[in-house]
Amino acid sequence: MLWTIIVILVILWALGFFGRRISSNFPNTGNWVHVLIVIAVILLILKLLGVA
């Protein structure tokens, strides 16, 4: 379950990061892209440490 959340967050981050380059109609996400990747990395570290 946690791996699914991590993958979804990384996909959303990639869409936010590369979306403007793919299509100019893609909404501007600003700093939310970085928040998503930080959350995904924290969840991954917790999973690897066995906490979550």
N, CA, C and O atoms as a GROMACS GRO file, in nm:
protein
  208
    1MET      N    1   0.082  -0.119   0.000
    1MET     CA    2   0.000   0.000   0.000
    1MET      C    3   0.087   0.126   0.000
    1MET      O    4   0.060   0.221  -0.074
    2LEU      N    5   0.190   0.126   0.082
    2LEU     CA    6   0.278   0.242   0.089
    2LEU      C    7   0.354   0.261  -0.041
    2LEU      O    8   0.379   0.374  -0.083
    3TRP      N    9   0.392   0.151  -0.106
    3TRP     CA   10   0.463   0.161  -0.233
    3TRP      C   11   0.374   0.226  -0.339
    3TRP      O   12   0.422   0.301  -0.424
    4THR      N   13   0.246   0.197  -0.333
    4THR     CA   14   0.151   0.256  -0.428
    4THR      C   15   0.145   0.408  -0.409
    4THR      O   16   0.145   0.483  -0.507
    5ILE      N   17   0.141   0.452  -0.285
    5ILE     CA   18   0.138   0.596  -0.256
    5ILE      C   19   0.266   0.662  -0.304
    5ILE      O   20   0.263   0.771  -0.362
    6ILE      N   21   0.380   0.598  -0.280
    6ILE     CA   22   0.508   0.653  -0.324
    6ILE      C   23   0.512   0.666  -0.475
    6ILE      O   24   0.556   0.769  -0.528
    7VAL      N   25   0.467   0.564  -0.546
    7VAL     CA   26   0.467   0.568  -0.693
    7VAL      C   27   0.374   0.678  -0.744
    7VAL      O   28   0.410   0.750  -0.838
    8ILE      N   29   0.257   0.691  -0.685
    8ILE     CA   30   0.163   0.796  -0.727
    8ILE      C   31   0.223   0.934  -0.704
    8ILE      O   32   0.210   1.022  -0.789
    9LEU      N   33   0.288   0.955  -0.589
    9LEU     CA   34   0.350   1.085  -0.562
    9LEU      C   35   0.461   1.116  -0.661
    9LEU      O   36   0.475   1.230  -0.706
   10VAL      N   37   0.541   1.016  -0.694
   10VAL     CA   38   0.650   1.039  -0.790
   10VAL      C   39   0.594   1.069  -0.929
   10VAL      O   40   0.648   1.154  -1.000
   11ILE      N   41   0.487   1.001  -0.968
   11ILE     CA   42   0.425   1.028  -1.098
   11ILE      C   43   0.367   1.170  -1.101
   11ILE      O   44   0.383   1.242  -1.200
   12LEU      N   45   0.300   1.210  -0.993
   12LEU     CA   46   0.247   1.347  -0.987
   12LEU      C   47   0.359   1.450  -0.990
   12LEU      O   48   0.346   1.556  -1.052
   13TRP      N   49   0.470   1.418  -0.922
   13TRP     CA   50   0.584   1.509  -0.924
   13TRP      C   51   0.638   1.522  -1.067
   13TRP      O   52   0.667   1.633  -1.112
   14ALA      N   53   0.651   1.409  -1.136
   14ALA     CA   54   0.703   1.412  -1.273
   14ALA      C   55   0.611   1.490  -1.366
   14ALA      O   56   0.657   1.566  -1.451
   15LEU      N   57   0.480   1.473  -1.349
   15LEU     CA   58   0.386   1.550  -1.431
   15LEU      C   59   0.397   1.699  -1.403
   15LEU      O   60   0.393   1.780  -1.495
   16GLY      N   61   0.412   1.735  -1.277
   16GLY     CA   62   0.426   1.875  -1.243
   16GLY      C   63   0.557   1.935  -1.290
   16GLY      O   64   0.563   2.051  -1.330
   17PHE      N   65   0.662   1.854  -1.284
   17PHE     CA   66   0.796   1.904  -1.320
   17PHE      C   67   0.811   1.916  -1.472
   17PHE      O   68   0.864   2.016  -1.521
   18PHE      N   69   0.765   1.815  -1.545
   18PHE     CA   70   0.784   1.814  -1.690
   18PHE      C   71   0.660   1.857  -1.767
   18PHE      O   72   0.666   1.868  -1.890
   19GLY      N   73   0.548   1.881  -1.700
   19GLY     CA   74   0.423   1.912  -1.768
   19GLY      C   75   0.428   2.037  -1.852
   19GLY      O   76   0.374   2.039  -1.963
   20ARG      N   77   0.492   2.141  -1.802
   20ARG     CA   78   0.502   2.267  -1.878
   20ARG      C   79   0.581   2.250  -2.006
   20ARG      O   80   0.553   2.316  -2.105
   21ARG      N   81   0.680   2.162  -2.004
   21ARG     CA   82   0.762   2.140  -2.123
   21ARG      C   83   0.687   2.060  -2.228
   21ARG      O   84   0.713   2.073  -2.348
   22ILE      N   85   0.594   1.976  -2.183
   22ILE     CA   86   0.518   1.892  -2.275
   22ILE      C   87   0.405   1.972  -2.339
   22ILE      O   88   0.386   1.968  -2.460
   23SER      N   89   0.330   2.045  -2.257
   23SER     CA   90   0.216   2.122  -2.307
   23SER      C   91   0.208   2.254  -2.232
   23SER      O   92   0.218   2.258  -2.109
   24SER      N   93   0.189   2.362  -2.306
   24SER     CA   94   0.179   2.493  -2.241
   24SER      C   95   0.045   2.509  -2.169
   24SER      O   96   0.030   2.600  -2.088
   25ASN      N   97  -0.051   2.422  -2.196
   25ASN     CA   98  -0.181   2.429  -2.130
   25ASN      C   99  -0.180   2.363  -1.993
   25ASN      O  100  -0.276   2.374  -1.917
   26PHE      N  101  -0.072   2.295  -1.960
   26PHE     CA  102  -0.062   2.226  -1.831
   26PHE      C  103  -0.058   2.330  -1.720
   26PHE      O  104   0.014   2.429  -1.731
   27PRO      N  105  -0.134   2.309  -1.610
   27PRO     CA  106  -0.138   2.411  -1.504
   27PRO      C  107  -0.003   2.430  -1.435
   27PRO      O  108   0.076   2.336  -1.424
   28ASN      N  109   0.023   2.551  -1.390
   28ASN     CA  110   0.146   2.582  -1.320
   28ASN      C  111   0.134   2.533  -1.175
   28ASN      O  112   0.045   2.576  -1.102
   29THR      N  113   0.223   2.442  -1.135
   29THR     CA  114   0.212   2.382  -1.002
   29THR      C  115   0.303   2.448  -0.900
   29THR      O  116   0.285   2.427  -0.780
   30GLY      N  117   0.398   2.524  -0.944
   30GLY     CA  118   0.485   2.597  -0.851
   30GLY      C  119   0.563   2.507  -0.757
   30GLY      O  120   0.626   2.410  -0.801
   31ASN      N  121   0.559   2.539  -0.628
   31ASN     CA  122   0.638   2.466  -0.530
   31ASN      C  123   0.576   2.332  -0.489
   31ASN      O  124   0.641   2.253  -0.421
   32TRP      N  125   0.453   2.306  -0.531
   32TRP     CA  126   0.389   2.179  -0.495
   32TRP      C  127   0.465   2.059  -0.549
   32TRP      O  128   0.458   1.950  -0.491
   33VAL      N  129   0.537   2.078  -0.658
   33VAL     CA  130   0.615   1.968  -0.716
   33VAL      C  131   0.720   1.922  -0.616
   33VAL      O  132   0.740   1.801  -0.597
   34HIS      N  133   0.785   2.014  -0.553
   34HIS     CA  134   0.891   1.979  -0.458
   34HIS      C  135   0.833   1.921  -0.330
   34HIS      O  136   0.895   1.833  -0.268
   35VAL      N  137   0.718   1.968  -0.289
   35VAL     CA  138   0.653   1.912  -0.171
   35VAL      C  139   0.618   1.765  -0.194
   35VAL      O  140   0.638   1.682  -0.105
   36LEU      N  141   0.567   1.732  -0.312
   36LEU     CA  142   0.532   1.594  -0.343
   36LEU      C  143   0.653   1.502  -0.342
   36LEU      O  144   0.646   1.391  -0.289
   37ILE      N  145   0.765   1.547  -0.398
   37ILE     CA  146   0.882   1.460  -0.402
   37ILE      C  147   0.943   1.444  -0.263
   37ILE      O  148   0.994   1.337  -0.231
   38VAL      N  149   0.938   1.547  -0.180
   38VAL     CA  150   0.987   1.535  -0.043
   38VAL      C  151   0.902   1.436   0.036
   38VAL      O  152   0.956   1.355   0.111
   39ILE      N  153   0.771   1.442   0.021
   39ILE     CA  154   0.683   1.346   0.089
   39ILE      C  155   0.712   1.205   0.043
   39ILE      O  156   0.717   1.112   0.124
   40ALA      N  157   0.730   1.186  -0.088
   40ALA     CA  158   0.758   1.053  -0.141
   40ALA      C  159   0.891   0.999  -0.088
   40ALA      O  160   0.901   0.881  -0.055
   41VAL      N  161   0.992   1.084  -0.079
   41VAL     CA  162   1.123   1.040  -0.028
   41VAL      C  163   1.114   1.006   0.120
   41VAL      O  164   1.174   0.907   0.164
   42ILE      N  165   1.042   1.085   0.197
   42ILE     CA  166   1.026   1.056   0.340
   42ILE      C  167   0.954   0.923   0.359
   42ILE      O  168   0.994   0.842   0.443
   43LEU      N  169   0.848   0.899   0.283
   43LEU     CA  170   0.777   0.772   0.292
   43LEU      C  171   0.865   0.655   0.253
   43LEU      O  172   0.858   0.548   0.314
   44LEU      N  173   0.947   0.674   0.151
   44LEU     CA  174   1.038   0.568   0.108
   44LEU      C  175   1.141   0.535   0.216
   44LEU      O  176   1.170   0.418   0.241
   45ILE      N  177   1.196   0.637   0.280
   45ILE     CA  178   1.293   0.616   0.386
   45ILE      C  179   1.229   0.546   0.505
   45ILE      O  180   1.289   0.455   0.563
   46LEU      N  181   1.108   0.587   0.542
   46LEU     CA  182   1.038   0.521   0.652
   46LEU      C  183   1.009   0.375   0.620
   46LEU      O  184   1.019   0.288   0.707
   47LYS      N  185   0.974   0.348   0.495
   47LYS     CA  186   0.946   0.210   0.454
   47LYS      C  187   1.074   0.126   0.460
   47LYS      O  188   1.071   0.012   0.508
   48LEU      N  189   1.184   0.181   0.413
   48LEU     CA  190   1.310   0.106   0.416
   48LEU      C  191   1.360   0.083   0.557
   48LEU      O  192   1.426  -0.018   0.584
   49LEU      N  193   1.332   0.175   0.649
   49LEU     CA  194   1.373   0.159   0.788
   49LEU      C  195   1.278   0.068   0.865
   49LEU      O  196   1.308   0.028   0.978
   50GLY      N  197   1.166   0.035   0.806
   50GLY     CA  198   1.071  -0.055   0.870
   50GLY      C  199   0.976   0.013   0.968
   50GLY      O  200   0.908  -0.055   1.045
   51VAL      N  201   0.972   0.146   0.966
   51VAL     CA  202   0.885   0.220   1.057
   51VAL      C  203   0.740   0.213   1.007
   51VAL      O  204   0.648   0.195   1.087
   52ALA      N  205   0.721   0.228   0.879
   52ALA     CA  206   0.583   0.229   0.824
   52ALA      C  207   0.554   0.100   0.753
   52ALA      O  208   0.444   0.082   0.700
   0.00000   0.00000   0.00000
